[in-house]
Amino acid sequence: MGELMTDAEYDPFGEQAVSSELAGVMPVEFVAFHSQNHVAYLEYAHLELGGDAAPVVVEDVFIFLLAVWPDALQEANLQAFAWAQLREHVERYRARQVVPVALVDTARYAALRRGSRRQLELIESRSGVYEAIAELPDRHYDVVLLTYLMGLETPEVAQRMGIAVGTVRSHLHTARRMLAKKIGIDLNPGEEKDL
């Protein structure tokens, strides 16, 4: 997985301190869920909102999940339920703060930070791609973001979003077609990871 930032960069107390403090007070399943998803949720929120807002929003998501944890465990798909809460909290924060989609700036920053010449070339040669991604329907947008900007493999994307692997592939295929049309490029078979 291509991590944008470490958990310690987002959380001044560090994941270990949080997990050890919470382990005796909170349900073990919640602590495990938090540990498994915290960094990925932070990366997503950082790409969506940028800098200081990401930890605040993700903390709110986990506080909400803890408050409804017994009910959340009764959901047919806990991952899908939690992912929907993350998206909702991000959107609510953006609406309250009038925050534009941070994807363009944070994606460029992430590419620069990793120092990847290939990604910098893509940014330059395919200007408008991030703006086009930001206009995708919600699920397509999330799949593209998790796959191409966060570097998750298809099974990881499916697990994070609580959807089937086939659904991720379908969303990727549709999103690639939509993006190709929007930014005016021809897709050749096998370009799955190049967009």
N, C-alpha and C positions, 0 to 999 in steps of 0.2 A: 504494500500500500504506500502510495506517495504522500506522506504526511506533510502538511503545510507548516504546522507548528507543533511543538511538543506540548503535552498537557501542562507541564510546569510553566511554560510561557503564558498559558491562559489562566492557570490557577496558582496564585502565589503560595498557597499552602501545600501544593503538590498532591497528586492522586493518592499516594501512600498514606499521608496524614488524614485525608478525608476518609479513605476506606477503613483505616484502623479505628478512627474515632466513631464512625458510624456503625461499625460491625456489631458493637454491643447494644446499640440503641435501636437500630432499624432492622427490618426484616432482611434476612440473609439473601433472599432472592432479589430484593431491591438493590442491595449493595452490589451484588454480582451484575445485575442489569446495568447499574450506573457505571461500574468499572468497564464493562464490555462496550458501552456506547458513548461514554462521555467525550472522548477525544474526537470521534467521528461527528458527533453533534456540534462540538465546538468548531471543527473545520467547516462544516456546512454553514453554521451561523456566521462565521467569519467571512466566508465567501459571499454570503447574502447581505450582511450588514456592516462588515468591516470591524476594525479595531476594538474599541471599548465596549461596544454593544453586545458582542458575541457572548462573553462570559455571563453577562447579566441575564440575557434571554435564556441561555441554556440552564442556568441556575433556576430560573423561574419554571422552566419545563420540568426539571427534576423535582422541584418542590411540589408542583402540581401533581406529578405522577405519584409521589410519595403520599400525598393527601388522598388520592383515589386508588392507591395500590391494591387493596382487596378487590375492588371492582375491576381494575385494569387486568388483574390475573384471570378474571372471568371472561374477558374478551376472547373471541375466537382466534385472534392473531395479535398478541401483545406487541410485537415489533411494528405492525401496521398502525396500531392504535397510538403507540408512542411517537412514531414518525409523523402521524397526522397532528399530534400535539405540538411537535417541534415546528412544523410548517405554520400552524395556526399562531403560535407565539411569535414567530418571526414576522408574519404578516401583521399581527396586531401591533408589534413594536414599530414596524415601518409606518403603519398608519398613524400612530400616535406622534411619532417623531418627524413625519414627513421625510423619511429616509429613502433616497433612490436606491435601486438595486445596486449593490456594491460590487457585483460580479465583475464588471469591466475593470475597475481599478484594482480589486484584490486579486483577480486572476493574472493581471499583468504583473503585479507585485510578486505573486507566488512564482511566476515564471522567471522573473529577474532574480528572486531569492535563491531559486534552485540553480540558476546559472545555466540553464539548458539552452544551448544555441538553437536547437531544433524548435523549441517552443517559441523563442524570440522570433525566429524566421516565420513561424506560423502566424504570430500576432501581426507582424508587418505585412506578410503577403496576403493574409485573409482578413484585412480590416473589416470590421462589421460583424465578424462571427460571434463575438461575445454579446453584442447588442441583439443579434438574431436569436441566440440561445435564451436570452432574457425574455423574449417574446413567445417562447414555446409554451404549450399547455403544461399545467403543473407537474403531472407525473413524468412527462417527457423531459421537462426541464430538470427535474430531480435526477432522473436516470443519466442524462448527459453530464450533469454536474458531478455526480458521484463517480461516473466512469472515466470521463476525460480530464476533469480538473483535479479530482481527488485521487485518481489512479486506482480505484477499486476494480476488482475483477467482477464479472457478471454474478457469480454466486454470492459475493459479498454485498453487492448492490441489492440483490433480492432479499438477503437476510436483513439488511439495514432497513429497507422499506417495508418488509413484511409481505412481499409479493413473490410470485413464482418466477423461476429463472427464465422460463419461456416468455413471460410477460415483460421482463426486463429486455430480452432480445427483441421482442416486438416493438416496444417503446423506442429502443435504440434505432431500429430499422426505420420506423416512421419519422423519428426526430432527424435522422441523417437526411432523409428525403426532403423534409421540410426545410432544413438548414441549407441543403444544396440548392434548392430552388430559390430561397430567400437571398443567398449571397452570390448566386449565379455561378456555381461550379458544377462540373460533371463528375459523378461518382463512378468509379470503376470497381468491379468486384474485388474484394480484398482490402479496401480502404477503411475497414471498420474502425481501426484505432487511430487513423490519421486525421480525422475531422476535429 
